[in-house]
Amino acid sequence: MVLYRAAAASGGLSRKPDEITHAYVAGFLHQAVEAGISLMAVRDGQVLGEIHGWPMPQSQFAHVFGDITIAVRPEAQGQGVGRALFQGLIADITTMLPQIRRIELGCRESNARAIALYESLGFVVEGRLKQRVFDEGGFYEDDLAMALLVR
Ligand SMILES: CC(C)(COP(=O)(O)OP(=O)(O)OC[C@H]1O[C@@H](n2cnc3c(N)ncnc32)[C@H](O)[C@@H]1OP(=O)(O)O)[C@@H](O)C(=O)NCCC(=O)NCCS
């Protein structure tokens, strides 16, 4: 919760800090442990970052890995933690979940750092969901649908 609240305060996540509840964190960790993957970056006992996601439950979409969220503590951003977490996730998906062909995520258009990271990993923008995100500043921005084909 400390990590996600701090990351939410720095922007980029789909939740504001007061929407990072115990139920939210327990829920995604439970779902990732049950059916997907959660990876944490830890230094000196402190969680610096986390990434998680899981395959879609319906049989028609069982080859799609989604619901991905990644967060790095603001003071640890820009040091390669996010890249290491995402590379670890892709490596684990390809070895542990051989049915997965497609990894997908959403990212608001203003999150240049995240988009640069995803594109450098091979993700491409497949679509633009216009005015999907409402920002506290009082304006709407587009959400980008991005995907990486792994097989
Ligand atoms: C997006 C986020 C996960 C990236 O993690 P990070 O540890 O800061 O990123 P890294 O240090 O691994 O950098 C990865 C890439 O991001 C890009 N990047 C890093 N800093 C950047 C900056 N200031 N401006 C633009 N791009 C930048 C670069 O492409 C970098 O690649 P490089 O390793 O070749 O330099 C992290 O900033 C974060 O948690 N942000 C808040 C939550 C969030 O936005 N989550 C994603 C929601 S879609």
The ligand as an ORCA input file, in Angstrom:
! r2SCAN-3c Opt
* xyz 0 1
  C       6.341      4.123    -15.494
  C       7.310      3.514    -14.460
  C       6.801      2.149    -14.055
  C       8.691      3.366    -15.122
  O       9.582      2.798    -14.176
  P      11.066      3.403    -13.934
  O      11.766      2.538    -12.977
  O      10.911      4.840    -13.600
  O      11.667      3.269    -15.425
  P      13.170      2.863    -15.829
  O      14.156      3.620    -14.994
  O      13.284      1.386    -15.849
  O      13.228      3.451    -17.308
  C      12.637      2.717    -18.341
  C      12.457      3.600    -19.547
  O      11.531      4.629    -19.260
  C      11.860      5.751    -20.049
  N      12.144      6.867    -19.160
  C      12.729      6.852    -17.949
  N      12.770      8.107    -17.436
  C      12.167      8.896    -18.356
  C      11.850     10.288    -18.423
  N      12.185     11.133    -17.435
  N      11.204     10.731    -19.512
  C      10.842      9.899    -20.533
  N      11.127      8.580    -20.516
  C      11.767      8.104    -19.448
  C      13.064      5.409    -20.861
  O      12.629      4.890    -22.099
  C      13.687      4.323    -20.025
  O      14.460      3.521    -20.850
  P      16.076      3.450    -20.669
  O      16.293      2.401    -19.617
  O      16.552      3.014    -22.009
  O      16.551      4.804    -20.258
  C       7.447      4.437    -13.218
  O       7.858      5.698    -13.641
  C       6.187      4.564    -12.375
  O       5.944      3.770    -11.467
  N       5.375      5.618    -12.631
  C       4.153      5.846    -11.826
  C       3.088      4.766    -12.057
  C       2.808      4.558    -13.528
  O       2.787      5.502    -14.321
  N       2.573      3.277    -13.905
  C       2.281      2.915    -15.285
  C       0.849      3.086    -15.578
  S       0.483      2.725    -17.318
*
